[in-house]
Amino acid sequence: MSEEKTTTKKRATRRATVDPKTVALAVVEAALEKKALNAEIIDVRGKVDYADYVVVMSGRSDRQVNAIVRGIEDHLREKHGVRAVGVEGLPRGHWALIDFGEVVVHVFHEDTRGYYDLEALWLDAARVSAAD
């Protein structure tokens, strides 16, 4: 009986690892399904120590920002078995952050995105095409 418990515990703690670039591309795919605007994947490897990729996008309304965030979370969980470490900024909908570990996602209301201009922090960083 103790062997059965051990096996169950191993299954429960086993977690598939997904390449960070695959996660970033899946984020954009899910966001575009919710009509996200100007999704951009920024390769920040070697530039920051908290992530490999930063994904930035926007929505036209608070409601759309919330829908994009929920769509991304659902898609990554259902299709790739990846859960967010944390989500901040909901339900307000001006700026939401989803932390997937090596991939950090910023979903802005389009007016808020222009104000903060996060992409300018990494002007020298490579961009990853969603077509890759």
N, CA, C and O of each residue as an XYZ file, in Angstrom:
528
protein
N       0.820     -1.196      0.000
C       0.000      0.000      0.000
C       0.863      1.259      0.000
O       0.525      2.234     -0.671
N       1.963      1.254      0.736
C       2.831      2.433      0.726
C       3.449      2.645     -0.651
O       3.719      3.779     -1.047
N       3.676      1.540     -1.389
C       4.206      1.678     -2.748
C       3.205      2.415     -3.638
O       3.598      3.231     -4.472
N       1.924      2.132     -3.465
C       0.885      2.802     -4.260
C       0.855      4.298     -3.970
O       0.721      5.105     -4.890
N       0.978      4.669     -2.708
C       0.991      6.087     -2.344
C       2.195      6.793     -2.955
O       2.079      7.917     -3.444
N       3.340      6.140     -2.927
C       4.550      6.730     -3.500
C       4.378      6.969     -4.993
O       4.739      8.029     -5.505
N       3.826      5.986     -5.687
C       3.604      6.119     -7.125
C       2.662      7.276     -7.412
O       2.912      8.074     -8.316
N       1.580      7.371     -6.649
C       0.628      8.462     -6.837
C       1.298      9.804     -6.587
O       1.078     10.765     -7.325
N       2.111      9.865     -5.551
C       2.795     11.115     -5.241
C       3.750     11.506     -6.368
O       3.826     12.680     -6.730
N       4.479     10.538     -6.926
C       5.388     10.839     -8.024
C       4.630     11.377     -9.223
O       5.078     12.328     -9.863
N       3.495     10.784     -9.533
C       2.703     11.269    -10.660
C       2.209     12.686    -10.422
O       2.191     13.510    -11.336
N       1.814     12.961     -9.198
C       1.269     14.281     -8.886
C       2.336     15.366     -8.973
O       2.037     16.502     -9.341
N       3.577     15.024     -8.637
C       4.616     16.044     -8.645
C       5.358     16.129     -9.976
O       6.072     17.102    -10.220
N       5.202     15.132    -10.834
C       5.869     15.153    -12.131
C       5.235     16.234    -12.992
O       4.011     16.328    -13.090
N       6.067     17.037    -13.606
C       5.538     18.133    -14.415
C       6.333     18.232    -15.712
O       7.563     18.259    -15.710
N       5.611     18.284    -16.792
C       6.279     18.405    -18.085
C       6.914     19.787    -18.189
O       6.328     20.789    -17.782
N       8.110     19.818    -18.735
C       8.739     21.111    -18.957
C       8.533     21.501    -20.411
O       8.687     20.685    -21.320
N       8.193     22.727    -20.605
C       7.954     23.251    -21.942
C       8.977     24.353    -22.181
O       9.188     25.216    -21.328
N       9.601     24.315    -23.337
C      10.593     25.308    -23.719
C      10.000     26.716    -23.609
O       8.881     26.938    -24.071
N      10.718     27.672    -23.010
C      10.187     29.033    -22.859
C       9.754     29.683    -24.175
O       8.763     30.413    -24.204
N      10.476     29.429    -25.249
C      10.079     30.008    -26.539
C       8.734     29.444    -26.987
O       7.907     30.170    -27.538
N       8.513     28.154    -26.752
C       7.229     27.533    -27.076
C       6.115     28.172    -26.262
O       5.023     28.419    -26.775
N       6.395     28.440    -24.987
C       5.402     29.104    -24.132
C       5.089     30.493    -24.676
O       3.921     30.869    -24.778
N       6.117     31.254    -25.024
C       5.908     32.613    -25.546
C       5.078     32.590    -26.830
O       4.176     33.410    -27.004
N       5.379     31.661    -27.718
C       4.614     31.556    -28.968
C       3.169     31.145    -28.700
O       2.251     31.634    -29.359
N       2.963     30.246    -27.732
C       1.606     29.831    -27.372
C       0.826     30.985    -26.750
O      -0.381     31.108    -26.958
N       1.513     31.826    -25.990
C       0.878     33.013    -25.405
C       0.329     33.905    -26.513
O      -0.816     34.354    -26.449
N       1.149     34.156    -27.526
C       0.714     35.017    -28.634
C      -0.438     34.373    -29.393
O      -1.400     35.051    -29.754
N      -0.347     33.076    -29.635
C      -1.431     32.370    -30.327
C      -2.756     32.545    -29.586
O      -3.778     32.870    -30.192
N      -2.729     32.326    -28.270
C      -3.944     32.462    -27.465
C      -4.442     33.898    -27.443
O      -5.647     34.141    -27.508
N      -3.523     34.845    -27.353
C      -3.900     36.261    -27.305
C      -4.561     36.696    -28.604
O      -5.539     37.444    -28.588
N      -4.032     36.234    -29.717
C      -4.611     36.609    -31.010
C      -6.013     36.038    -31.188
O      -6.839     36.627    -31.884
N      -6.284     34.896    -30.564
C      -7.642     34.339    -30.592
C      -8.631     35.280    -29.906
O      -9.819     35.285    -30.226
N      -8.135     36.067    -28.970
C      -8.975     37.042    -28.256
C      -8.823     38.444    -28.838
O      -9.217     39.431    -28.216
N      -8.247     38.521    -30.040
C      -8.102     39.781    -30.788
C      -7.159     40.777    -30.126
O      -7.379     41.986    -30.204
N      -6.110     40.279    -29.475
C      -5.093     41.166    -28.898
C      -4.430     41.973    -30.006
O      -4.341     41.527    -31.150
N      -3.970     43.156    -29.653
C      -3.326     44.055    -30.610
C      -1.817     44.074    -30.406
O      -1.336     44.029    -29.273
N      -1.077     44.140    -31.501
C       0.371     44.388    -31.477
C       1.137     43.510    -30.492
O       1.937     44.008    -29.699
N       0.890     42.214    -30.547
C       1.620     41.288    -29.674
C       3.078     41.228    -30.108
O       3.383     41.102    -31.294
N       3.963     41.319    -29.138
C       5.398     41.350    -29.419
C       6.129     40.458    -28.418
O       5.920     40.566    -27.210
N       6.981     39.580    -28.929
C       7.806     38.717    -28.081
C       9.219     39.292    -28.082
O       9.833     39.466    -29.134
N       9.719     39.583    -26.886
C      11.049     40.175    -26.742
C      11.959     39.156    -26.057
O      11.651     38.672    -24.967
N      13.066     38.839    -26.694
C      14.040     37.895    -26.158
C      14.966     38.654    -25.205
O      15.832     39.414    -25.639
N      14.773     38.439    -23.910
C      15.551     39.172    -22.909
C      16.613     38.293    -22.239
O      17.159     38.655    -21.197
N      16.898     37.134    -22.846
C      17.951     36.275    -22.289
C      19.268     37.054    -22.264
O      19.660     37.675    -23.252
N      19.934     37.005    -21.119
C      21.199     37.716    -20.966
C      21.037     39.195    -20.648
O      22.027     39.879    -20.390
N      19.819     39.696    -20.661
C      19.574     41.113    -20.363
C      18.921     41.298    -18.992
O      19.156     42.299    -18.315
N      18.108     40.337    -18.594
C      17.478     40.353    -17.277
C      17.640     38.963    -16.669
O      17.880     37.989    -17.383
N      17.511     38.879    -15.359
C      17.686     37.578    -14.716
C      16.372     36.921    -14.307
O      16.389     35.831    -13.735
N      15.253     37.544    -14.579
C      13.979     36.998    -14.128
C      13.183     36.298    -15.223
O      12.164     35.676    -14.923
N      13.607     36.374    -16.472
C      12.847     35.748    -17.558
C      13.724     35.580    -18.788
O      14.764     36.225    -18.924
N      13.284     34.701    -19.679
C      13.927     34.552    -20.988
C      13.202     35.375    -22.050
O      13.817     35.903    -22.977
N      11.883     35.473    -21.895
C      11.074     36.218    -22.861
C      10.067     37.091    -22.134
O       9.514     36.711    -21.102
N       9.845     38.264    -22.695
C       8.780     39.156    -22.240
C       7.838     39.310    -23.424
O       8.266     39.593    -24.543
N       6.559     39.122    -23.164
C       5.557     39.266    -24.219
C       4.679     40.457    -23.851
O       4.166     40.541    -22.735
N       4.512     41.371    -24.796
C       3.728     42.587    -24.565
C       2.640     42.654    -25.622
O       2.881     42.380    -26.798
N       1.442     43.021    -25.193
C       0.315     43.161    -26.118
C      -0.704     44.096    -25.500
O      -0.557     44.515    -24.352
N      -1.730     44.420    -26.257
C      -2.761     45.294    -25.707
C      -4.140     44.888    -26.189
O      -4.309     44.134    -27.147
N      -5.127     45.434    -25.468
C      -6.533     45.264    -25.810
C      -7.193     46.625    -25.851
O      -6.659     47.606    -25.332
N      -8.353     46.676    -26.470
C      -9.038     47.964    -26.658
C      -9.870     48.409    -25.454
O     -10.235     49.580    -25.353
N     -10.168     47.493    -24.551
C     -11.005     47.834    -23.394
C     -10.568     47.006    -22.187
O      -9.844     46.020    -22.327
N     -11.016     47.416    -21.006
C     -10.720     46.658    -19.790
C     -11.251     45.235    -19.914
O     -10.586     44.275    -19.525
N     -12.430     45.116    -20.449
C     -13.058     43.807    -20.615
C     -12.234     42.918    -21.550
O     -12.063     41.728    -21.287
N     -11.727     43.495    -22.631
C     -10.916     42.711    -23.558
C      -9.588     42.303    -22.916
O      -9.129     41.178    -23.110
N      -8.976     43.196    -22.162
C      -7.735     42.852    -21.454
C      -7.973     41.644    -20.553
O      -7.176     40.707    -20.549
N      -9.057     41.660    -19.795
C      -9.381     40.537    -18.917
C      -9.610     39.257    -19.716
O      -9.157     38.187    -19.309
N     -10.306     39.353    -20.846
C     -10.567     38.181    -21.687
C      -9.269     37.622    -22.271
O      -9.102     36.405    -22.359
N      -8.363     38.494    -22.664
C      -7.069     38.053    -23.204
C      -6.303     37.278    -22.131
O      -5.765     36.204    -22.402
N      -6.255     37.820    -20.925
C      -5.532     37.163    -19.830
C      -6.122     35.790    -19.554
O      -5.385     34.808    -19.462
N      -7.429     35.709    -19.422
C      -8.082     34.418    -19.141
C      -7.886     33.442    -20.298
O      -7.687     32.247    -20.079
N      -7.940     33.945    -21.516
C      -7.719     33.097    -22.686
C      -6.310     32.519    -22.713
O      -6.119     31.347    -23.037
N      -5.330     33.342    -22.375
C      -3.936     32.877    -22.326
C      -3.779     31.803    -21.249
O      -3.204     30.745    -21.501
N      -4.289     32.079    -20.059
C      -4.182     31.102    -18.967
C      -4.820     29.771    -19.347
O      -4.222     28.713    -19.155
N      -6.029     29.827    -19.884
C      -6.743     28.602    -20.260
C      -6.003     27.835    -21.343
O      -5.845     26.618    -21.246
N      -5.548     28.536    -22.370
C      -4.852     27.896    -23.493
C      -3.570     27.204    -23.027
O      -3.322     26.052    -23.381
N      -2.764     27.900    -22.239
C      -1.496     27.320    -21.779
C      -1.737     26.118    -20.877
O      -1.005     25.132    -20.952
N      -2.744     26.188    -20.035
C      -3.052     25.076    -19.135
C      -3.581     23.875    -19.920
O      -3.129     22.748    -19.716
N      -4.536     24.117    -20.814
C      -5.191     23.020    -21.532
C      -4.320     22.406    -22.625
O      -4.301     21.185    -22.777
N      -3.611     23.216    -23.376
C      -2.845     22.714    -24.531
C      -1.402     22.337    -24.199
O      -0.810     21.498    -24.877
N      -0.831     22.954    -23.157
C       0.587     22.731    -22.869
C       0.856     22.275    -21.438
O       2.001     21.986    -21.090
N      -0.174     22.209    -20.607
C       0.013     21.794    -19.224
C       0.809     22.781    -18.394
O       1.428     22.403    -17.400
N       0.797     24.051    -18.797
C       1.569     25.090    -18.109
C       0.608     26.004    -17.353
O      -0.354     26.526    -17.916
N       0.888     26.182    -16.084
C       0.074     27.077    -15.256
C       0.879     28.319    -14.895
O       2.097     28.267    -14.724
N       0.181     29.415    -14.787
C       0.822     30.668    -14.386
C       1.277     30.569    -12.935
O       0.589     30.000    -12.088
N       2.448     31.135    -12.669
C       2.949     31.234    -11.303
C       2.135     32.289    -10.560
O       1.859     32.147     -9.368
N       1.753     33.344    -11.271
C       0.961     34.410    -10.676
C       0.350     35.303    -11.735
O       0.843     35.403    -12.859
N      -0.740     35.950    -11.344
C      -1.426     36.905    -12.221
C      -1.730     38.134    -11.382
O      -2.276     38.024    -10.284
N      -1.381     39.295    -11.896
C      -1.623     40.560    -11.200
C      -2.378     41.515    -12.113
O      -2.265     41.439    -13.336
N      -3.147     42.415    -11.509
C      -3.778     43.489    -12.272
C      -5.222     43.271    -12.657
O      -5.849     44.167    -13.221
N      -5.766     42.102    -12.366
C      -7.176     41.871    -12.680
C      -7.991     42.167    -11.442
O      -7.455     42.022    -10.343
N      -9.215     42.562    -11.532
C     -10.033     42.738    -12.732
C      -9.978     44.143    -13.314
O     -10.738     44.462    -14.229
N      -9.118     44.960    -12.813
C      -9.113     46.364    -13.240
C      -8.948     46.537    -14.746
O      -9.656     47.338    -15.357
N      -8.029     45.802    -15.345
C      -7.952     45.751    -16.792
C      -7.149     46.825    -17.490
O      -7.235     46.951    -18.711
N      -6.361     47.613    -16.752
C      -5.512     48.600    -17.417
C      -4.153     48.002    -17.761
O      -3.559     48.322    -18.790
N      -3.673     47.124    -16.875
C      -2.387     46.474    -17.094
C      -2.397     45.191    -16.273
O      -2.467     45.232    -15.045
N      -2.328     44.071    -16.946
C      -2.273     42.784    -16.256
C      -0.935     42.125    -16.559
O      -0.391     42.265    -17.654
N      -0.422     41.413    -15.582
C       0.835     40.699    -15.735
C       0.583     39.231    -15.442
O      -0.043     38.888    -14.438
N       1.075     38.360    -16.324
C       1.000     36.917    -16.106
C       2.435     36.413    -16.037
O       3.228     36.640    -16.951
N       2.757     35.731    -14.954
C       4.104     35.196    -14.758
C       4.085     33.693    -15.009
O       3.477     32.937    -14.252
N       4.758     33.265    -16.082
C       4.907     31.846    -16.384
C       6.329     31.371    -16.071
O       6.787     30.378    -16.637
N       7.018     32.062    -15.189
C       8.392     31.693    -14.860
C       9.364     32.329    -15.831
O       9.745     33.487    -15.661
N       9.771     31.586    -16.846
C      10.728     32.103    -17.829
C      10.091     33.041    -18.845
O      10.787     33.672    -19.641
N       8.769     33.130    -18.813
C       8.034     34.015    -19.727
C       7.128     34.915    -18.897
O       6.300     34.437    -18.121
N       7.296     36.220    -19.070
C       6.461     37.196    -18.374
C       5.625     37.918    -19.425
O       6.150     38.410    -20.424
N       4.325     37.973    -19.184
C       3.384     38.535    -20.157
C       2.757     39.801    -19.587
O       2.271     39.809    -18.456
N       2.772     40.869    -20.377
C       2.120     42.124    -20.012
C       0.979     42.352    -20.995
O       1.189     42.408    -22.206
N      -0.231     42.483    -20.458
C      -1.396     42.781    -21.291
C      -1.916     44.143    -20.846
O      -2.389     44.307    -19.721
N      -1.820     45.108    -21.744
C      -2.188     46.487    -21.439
C      -3.485     46.884    -22.123
O      -3.840     46.345    -23.171
N      -4.180     47.824    -21.525
C      -5.166     48.607    -22.263
C      -4.323     49.446    -23.216
O      -3.266     49.930    -22.813
N      -4.747     49.638    -24.458
C      -3.870     50.282    -25.452
C      -3.386     51.671    -25.033
O      -2.268     52.050    -25.382
N      -4.185     52.435    -24.304
C      -3.737     53.756    -23.844
C      -2.641     53.637    -22.785
O      -1.690     54.420    -22.778
N      -2.776     52.666    -21.901
C      -1.796     52.450    -20.837
C      -0.472     51.957    -21.411
O       0.594     52.335    -20.925
N      -0.533     51.126    -22.427
C       0.697     50.600    -23.045
C       1.572     51.739    -23.570
O       2.785     51.738    -23.356
N       0.978     52.689    -24.241
C       1.735     53.819    -24.770
C       2.363     54.659    -23.670
O       3.464     55.184    -23.838
N       1.676     54.786    -22.559
C       2.188     55.585    -21.445
C       3.450     54.959    -20.847
O       4.441     55.653    -20.624
N       3.415     53.653    -20.588
C       4.553     52.987    -19.949
C       5.659     52.598    -20.929
O       6.827     52.554    -20.544
N       5.321     52.320    -22.167
C       6.295     52.029    -23.226
C       7.377     51.037    -22.781
O       8.571     51.316    -22.895
N       6.948     49.885    -22.275
C       7.899     48.877    -21.799
C       8.874     48.417    -22.868
O      10.031     48.122    -22.568
N       8.421     48.354    -24.103
C       9.291     47.878    -25.179
C      10.564     48.718    -25.301
O      11.601     48.214    -25.733
N      10.490     49.984    -24.927
C      11.659     50.867    -25.008
C      12.773     50.430    -24.053
O      13.934     50.781    -24.263
N      12.437     49.673    -23.016
C      13.457     49.178    -22.092
C      14.400     48.192    -22.772
O      15.554     48.041    -22.370
N      13.897     47.528    -23.801
C      14.675     46.490    -24.472
C      14.775     46.763    -25.966
O      14.550     45.863    -26.774
N      15.106     47.982    -26.338
C      15.234     48.326    -27.760
C      16.307     47.492    -28.457
O      16.188     47.178    -29.642
N      17.351     47.138    -27.717
C      18.444     46.371    -28.315
C      18.224     44.860    -28.257
O      19.069     44.098    -28.728
N      17.111     44.421    -27.692
C      16.831     42.986    -27.588
C      16.191     42.472    -28.878
O      15.464     43.189    -29.565
N      16.482     41.224    -29.178
C      15.905     40.597    -30.377
C      14.406     40.390    -30.193
O      13.926     40.141    -29.088
N      13.696     40.497    -31.279
C      12.265     40.202    -31.298
C      12.088     38.828    -31.929
O      12.811     38.459    -32.854
N      11.123     38.080    -31.419
C      10.834     36.754    -31.948
C       9.558     36.841    -32.757
O       8.541     37.343    -32.279
N       9.615     36.359    -33.969
C       8.439     36.374    -34.830
C       7.473     35.279    -34.391
O       7.888     34.149    -34.131
N       6.208     35.608    -34.309
C       5.192     34.618    -33.959
C       5.049     33.574    -35.055
O       4.432     32.532    -34.832
N       5.599     33.827    -36.222
C       5.544     32.873    -37.334
C       6.596     31.778    -37.186
O       6.570     30.799    -37.932
N       7.534     31.927    -36.224
C       8.604     30.923    -36.036
C       8.043     29.579    -35.618
O       8.800     28.629    -35.419
